[in-house]
Amino acid sequence: MGLRKFVVGNWKMHGLSSDLAEVKAIADGSREYSGVDVALCVPAILIDRSSRAVPNFAIGAQDVHHAEKGAHTGSISAKMLLDAGASLTIVGHSERRDAQRESDEEVRAKAEAALKEGLSVILCVGESLDVREAGNALETVQMQLDASLPDGATAGIPSRLAIAYEPIWAIGT
């Protein structure tokens, strides 16, 4: 069985209720490409409204917390995301690894929590420009992958796990 193409838009910190028409247009347009899976990862405030606006289209979250619940102000658990209508989440995005100093261990815990609850996961890896220019990109990405890959990744989970290579230096280019 061959791998399907998977195209995911990450809206980052963009999007308001007034943008739901764009969510619908993207979902409608994606139906023209039967050999490609398409999803949108929207800000948390739009997950519920987007999933209601396009019920048969994959809406995802841009992050997830590793804990089921607790004193984690501003964080969202996998159960909460599912309840809001998300079917997938991004973890380990290079912006979060860099700006929020997320460790490989945190990324792994997030991926495991999301997979445990039934969400699909996009696990991001990537290097900085300094690392790339020093010729250490492959080793850095391999170390991130080895340390971030969730337990069970080779035993039945692969159909719900995608690896995305997005180096920090390429964001916005």
C-alpha positions, -999 to 999 in steps of 0.1 A, spaced: 0 0 0 14 34 -10 16 64 11 -10 92 4 0 128 0 -9 149 31 -12 186 28 -19 206 60 -23 243 63 -12 258 97 -30 291 102 -7 300 131 -21 330 149 -44 340 121 -82 335 117 -114 348 131 -150 338 127 -152 360 96 -127 335 80 -150 305 82 -159 311 46 -123 305 37 -122 273 57 -153 262 36 -136 272 4 -105 252 12 -125 222 22 -146 224 -10 -115 229 -32 -97 199 -16 -124 176 -28 -110 179 -63 -79 160 -53 -91 125 -43 -55 112 -40 -45 138 -14 -55 141 23 -60 178 32 -64 193 66 -63 227 83 -48 234 117 -66 265 129 -63 285 161 -80 268 191 -108 293 191 -118 282 156 -117 244 160 -153 240 170 -167 264 145 -146 251 117 -154 214 124 -191 224 124 -188 244 92 -171 215 73 -181 183 91 -163 159 67 -131 178 65 -100 173 88 -97 202 113 -67 201 136 -51 219 165 -17 237 164 -6 221 197 -17 199 226 -8 196 262 5 162 275 -17 161 306 -53 151 305 -63 179 329 -49 200 357 -35 235 366 -21 243 331 -36 277 324 -41 283 287 -33 247 277 -56 223 259 -57 186 264 -62 160 237 -97 152 251 -106 189 249 -94 190 213 -115 160 204 -145 175 221 -141 206 201 -140 186 168 -103 183 161 -91 151 145 -53 159 145 -27 181 161 7 194 154 35 188 180 71 199 180 67 228 156 100 245 152 86 278 163 75 262 196 108 243 200 126 275 195 104 303 211 88 282 238 119 261 244 100 228 241 122 198 246 122 166 227 108 149 258 79 174 259 72 168 223 72 131 228 48 133 258 24 155 237 25 131 208 18 101 231 -11 119 248 -27 128 215 -23 94 200 -37 77 232 -69 98 229 -73 90 192 -59 122 176 -36 119 146 -3 136 151 20 156 129 54 155 145 77 183 134 115 182 132 139 207 119 172 225 124 183 262 128 202 280 101 234 279 122 231 242 126 225 237 89 254 260 79 277 240 103 268 209 84 250 193 113 214 192 100 211 155 95 224 146 129 202 172 146 171 161 129 179 124 136 184 132 173 151 152 174 133 123 157 148 96 179 140 116 211 105 128 200 91 97 184 63 84 206 63 49 221 45 25 198 53 45 167 63 13 149 35 -8 162 2 2 146 4 39 151 20 49 118 -14 54 101 -20 82 126 15 97 127 31 119 101 66 133 103 70 169 90 104 183 82 102 221 87 136 237 95 134 269 116 152 288 88 125 280 63 95 293 82 78 320 62 99 314 31 
